[in-house]
Amino acid sequence: MLKNKYQKTAKEYRFPFLSEASRERLNRKLERLEYPFGLNADKYMVYKILILPLSALYALNFQMQFVQAVIFITGLFFAPDIYLYFKEKEMREAVRREILTIVDIFEAGTAVDIDYGELMYLASKAVKTRWLSRKLEKISAEYHVTKDNKRLYDSIKNIADLPELISLSNILEQKDVTGRAKEMLSNLSYTLYSYQLSQAMTKNKTSDYKVLFASFLIAAGVFAVYFATLFPDAMSGIRVLFH
């Protein structure tokens, strides 16, 4: 059976004050983000513990002011969390742009009972985002070797933290029980299409408002410049009237 990177590294590094539930949850998140900087859950916790005294010593050594030291230490402590947050947000947005393509491939494929591994491979070639293509191709390869449906469903859920992926996984899992998935996949596809269409319309409206606001600012600026050139003459005329 194939082993992922987490299964290999988790046995080598065991942070003693990390519960198994927390370790598994954090490792799943890091696996989803492709283990940035080679971090697994245990290495992540070691970094969080060591960075406090090390950054404090660094601040003392360079005689930082108190406010500077607090900002420096806090920034280093939360740097991994900030990076992981923005990377996960970027991945979610990328998958959300591609999810309709993936669902449509599964909708068409399940209707004629094409192997899940083949559908994953087709999806990997259809999406435009490179890391997503690599991830789908990896899931396809794993399924060709293991033929483990449950592992496939878990892998789909863990592509990104999105309810759409959970829905797709649950529908495929339901297919194993009822043998029917086409209608549910069709409904999911229609929902995703409607959502993307509404998002596009909202984006266009927002762009229109931005253009309108920019036009207003330009007009206001032109008026201000024009008024500024007339203002001295107007003031001179007022002085003449009152003298």
C-alpha positions as CSV (number, residue, x, y, z in Angstrom):
1,M,0.0,0.0,0.0
2,L,1.2,3.5,-0.8
3,K,2.3,5.7,2.1
4,N,2.1,9.4,2.0
5,K,4.7,11.7,3.3
6,Y,2.9,12.3,6.6
7,Q,2.9,8.6,7.4
8,K,6.6,8.4,7.0
9,T,7.6,11.5,8.9
10,A,5.1,11.2,11.7
11,K,7.0,8.1,13.0
12,E,10.3,10.0,13.1
13,Y,9.2,13.1,15.0
14,R,6.8,12.8,17.9
15,F,6.1,16.0,19.9
16,P,5.3,14.8,23.4
17,F,2.6,17.3,24.3
18,L,0.5,17.0,21.1
19,S,-2.6,14.8,21.2
20,E,-3.2,12.2,18.5
21,A,-6.4,13.9,17.4
22,S,-4.6,17.3,17.1
23,R,-1.7,15.7,15.3
24,E,-3.9,14.0,12.8
25,R,-6.0,17.1,12.2
26,L,-2.9,19.3,11.7
27,N,-1.2,16.8,9.5
28,R,-4.2,16.5,7.3
29,K,-4.1,20.3,6.9
30,L,-0.4,20.3,6.1
31,E,-0.8,17.4,3.7
32,R,-3.5,19.4,1.9
33,L,-1.0,22.3,1.6
34,E,1.7,19.9,0.4
35,Y,3.8,20.2,3.6
36,P,5.2,23.7,3.2
37,F,8.9,24.0,4.3
38,G,8.8,20.2,5.0
39,L,6.7,20.8,8.1
40,N,4.6,18.1,9.6
41,A,2.5,18.5,12.8
42,D,5.4,17.7,15.2
43,K,7.9,19.9,13.4
44,Y,5.4,22.7,13.4
45,M,4.9,22.5,17.2
46,V,8.7,22.3,17.8
47,Y,9.0,25.6,15.8
48,K,6.3,27.3,17.8
49,I,8.0,26.3,21.1
50,L,11.5,27.2,20.1
51,I,10.8,30.5,18.3
52,L,9.8,32.3,21.5
53,P,13.0,32.0,23.5
54,L,15.2,32.3,20.4
55,S,13.5,35.4,19.1
56,A,13.6,36.9,22.6
57,L,17.3,36.3,22.9
58,Y,17.8,37.9,19.4
59,A,15.8,40.9,20.5
60,L,17.9,41.3,23.7
61,N,21.1,40.8,21.9
62,F,20.4,43.6,19.5
63,Q,18.9,45.8,22.2
64,M,15.5,46.3,20.5
65,Q,13.0,48.6,22.1
66,F,10.2,47.0,23.9
67,V,7.5,47.7,21.2
68,Q,9.9,46.6,18.5
69,A,10.7,43.4,20.4
70,V,7.0,42.5,20.9
71,I,6.2,43.1,17.2
72,F,9.3,41.0,16.2
73,I,8.6,38.1,18.5
74,T,4.8,38.1,17.7
75,G,5.5,38.2,14.0
76,L,7.9,35.2,14.0
77,F,5.5,33.2,16.3
78,F,2.5,33.7,14.0
79,A,4.4,33.8,10.7
80,P,3.7,30.1,9.8
81,D,0.0,30.5,10.7
82,I,-0.3,33.6,8.5
83,Y,1.5,31.8,5.6
84,L,-0.7,28.7,5.9
85,Y,-3.9,30.8,6.1
86,F,-3.2,32.7,2.9
87,K,-1.9,29.6,1.1
88,E,-5.0,27.7,2.0
89,K,-7.2,30.6,0.9
90,E,-5.4,30.7,-2.4
91,M,-5.9,27.0,-2.9
92,R,-9.6,27.1,-2.0
93,E,-10.1,29.9,-4.6
94,A,-8.2,27.9,-7.2
95,V,-10.2,24.7,-6.6
96,R,-13.5,26.7,-6.6
97,R,-12.7,27.9,-10.1
98,E,-12.1,24.4,-11.3
99,I,-14.6,22.3,-9.3
100,L,-17.3,22.6,-11.9
101,T,-15.0,20.9,-14.5
102,I,-14.2,18.1,-12.1
103,V,-17.9,17.5,-11.2
104,D,-18.9,17.5,-14.9
105,I,-16.3,14.9,-15.7
106,F,-17.6,12.7,-12.9
107,E,-21.2,13.2,-13.9
108,A,-20.4,12.1,-17.5
109,G,-18.2,9.2,-16.4
110,T,-20.4,7.7,-13.7
111,A,-23.2,7.5,-16.2
112,V,-21.3,5.0,-18.2
113,D,-19.5,3.5,-15.2
114,I,-15.9,4.6,-16.0
115,D,-13.3,3.7,-13.4
116,Y,-12.7,6.4,-10.8
117,G,-9.0,6.4,-11.5
118,E,-9.6,7.2,-15.2
119,L,-12.0,10.0,-14.2
120,M,-9.4,11.5,-11.9
121,Y,-6.8,11.3,-14.6
122,L,-9.2,13.0,-17.1
123,A,-9.9,15.7,-14.5
124,S,-6.2,16.2,-13.9
125,K,-5.7,17.0,-17.6
126,A,-8.8,19.2,-17.8
127,V,-8.0,21.6,-15.0
128,K,-5.7,24.6,-15.6
129,T,-4.1,25.0,-12.2
130,R,-0.8,23.1,-12.1
131,W,-0.7,22.0,-8.5
132,L,-4.3,20.8,-8.7
133,S,-3.5,18.8,-11.8
134,R,-0.6,17.2,-10.0
135,K,-2.7,16.4,-7.0
136,L,-5.5,14.8,-9.1
137,E,-3.0,12.8,-11.0
138,K,-1.5,11.5,-7.8
139,I,-4.9,10.5,-6.5
140,S,-5.6,8.7,-9.8
141,A,-2.3,6.8,-9.5
142,E,-3.0,5.8,-5.9
143,Y,-6.5,4.6,-6.8
144,H,-5.1,2.5,-9.7
145,V,-2.8,0.8,-7.2
146,T,-5.1,0.4,-4.2
147,K,-8.6,0.4,-5.7
148,D,-9.7,1.7,-2.3
149,N,-12.8,3.7,-2.7
150,K,-12.8,5.0,0.9
151,R,-9.3,6.3,0.5
152,L,-10.3,8.0,-2.8
153,Y,-13.2,9.8,-1.1
154,D,-11.0,11.0,1.8
155,S,-8.4,12.2,-0.8
156,I,-11.1,14.2,-2.6
157,K,-12.2,15.8,0.6
158,N,-8.6,16.7,1.5
159,I,-7.8,18.4,-1.8
160,A,-9.0,21.7,-0.2
161,D,-11.2,22.7,2.7
162,L,-14.3,23.2,0.6
163,P,-18.0,22.0,1.1
164,E,-18.2,21.4,-2.7
165,L,-15.5,18.7,-2.4
166,I,-17.2,17.1,0.6
167,S,-20.5,17.0,-1.4
168,L,-18.7,15.4,-4.4
169,S,-17.1,12.8,-2.1
170,N,-20.4,12.0,-0.3
171,I,-22.2,11.6,-3.6
172,L,-19.7,9.1,-4.9
173,E,-19.8,7.3,-1.6
174,Q,-23.6,7.2,-1.8
175,K,-23.2,5.6,-5.3
176,D,-21.6,2.6,-3.7
177,V,-24.7,2.2,-1.5
178,T,-27.6,3.0,-4.0
179,G,-25.8,2.7,-7.3
180,R,-27.3,6.0,-8.3
181,A,-25.3,9.2,-8.5
182,K,-25.9,10.9,-11.9
183,E,-29.0,12.9,-10.7
184,M,-27.2,14.1,-7.6
185,L,-24.1,15.0,-9.6
186,S,-26.3,16.8,-12.1
187,N,-27.9,18.8,-9.3
188,L,-24.4,19.6,-7.8
189,S,-23.2,20.7,-11.3
190,Y,-26.2,23.0,-11.8
191,T,-25.8,24.5,-8.3
192,L,-22.1,25.2,-8.9
193,Y,-22.8,26.7,-12.3
194,S,-25.5,29.0,-10.8
195,Y,-23.1,30.0,-8.1
196,Q,-20.2,30.8,-10.5
197,L,-22.6,32.7,-12.7
198,S,-23.9,34.8,-9.8
199,Q,-20.3,35.4,-8.7
200,A,-19.4,36.6,-12.1
201,M,-22.4,39.0,-12.2
202,T,-21.6,40.3,-8.8
203,K,-18.0,40.9,-9.9
204,N,-19.1,42.7,-13.0
205,K,-21.4,44.9,-10.9
206,T,-18.6,45.6,-8.5
207,S,-16.4,46.6,-11.4
208,D,-19.1,48.9,-12.7
209,Y,-19.4,50.6,-9.3
210,K,-15.6,51.0,-9.2
211,V,-15.5,52.6,-12.6
212,L,-18.4,54.9,-11.6
213,F,-16.7,55.9,-8.4
214,A,-13.4,56.5,-10.3
215,S,-15.2,58.6,-12.8
216,F,-16.8,60.6,-9.9
217,L,-13.3,61.2,-8.4
218,I,-11.9,62.3,-11.7
219,A,-14.8,64.7,-12.2
220,A,-14.4,66.0,-8.7
221,G,-10.7,66.5,-9.3
222,V,-11.2,68.4,-12.5
223,F,-13.9,70.6,-10.8
224,A,-11.5,71.3,-7.9
225,V,-8.7,72.3,-10.2
226,Y,-11.0,74.5,-12.3
227,F,-12.5,76.1,-9.2
228,A,-9.0,76.6,-7.7
229,T,-8.0,78.7,-10.8
230,L,-11.2,80.8,-10.5
231,F,-11.1,81.3,-6.7
232,P,-8.4,84.0,-6.6
233,D,-10.3,86.0,-9.3
234,A,-13.5,85.6,-7.4
235,M,-11.9,86.8,-4.1
236,S,-10.5,89.8,-5.9
237,G,-14.0,90.7,-7.2
238,I,-15.5,90.3,-3.7
239,R,-12.8,92.7,-2.2
240,V,-13.6,95.3,-4.9
241,L,-17.3,95.1,-4.0
242,F,-16.8,95.6,-0.3
243,H,-14.3,98.4,-0.8
